[in-house]
Amino acid sequence: MEKVIISESGYNEFKSFLDENDIKDYTIRINLGGFGCSGPAFNIAVDEVKEGDVVEKINDITFVIESKLIDEFGGFKLLSSEENEGRGLSLKPIIESEGGGCGSCGGGCH
């Protein structure tokens, strides 16, 4: 089973983003950034493979993810701007969480 799902357009846009930001090493770690009103937030960083990581190479880009994040979220989908309704690149879990984290924002979610 794929742990990182990315379309050709998503791959091309993401690789262009890396190149435009002068990223030379295409080893990209997917991290849990925290939880907010809309659920979990994820971020990326250039990093090295560590023991216990799940590694998925797609063309020139190597994605590394802690195995506990794979267990919890099933993997990740990297969406292009077009796939994300024009809102830029987006990283989403394969297993969507039930509801958001509205308890964490003082009940201001609607």
Secondary structure, DSSP 8 states (H G I E B T S, - for coil): --SEEE-HHHHHHHHHHHHHTT----EEEEEEEEEETTEEEEEEEE----TTEEEEEETTEEEEEEHHHHHHH--EEEE-TTTTTTS--EEEESS--SS--GGGGTT---
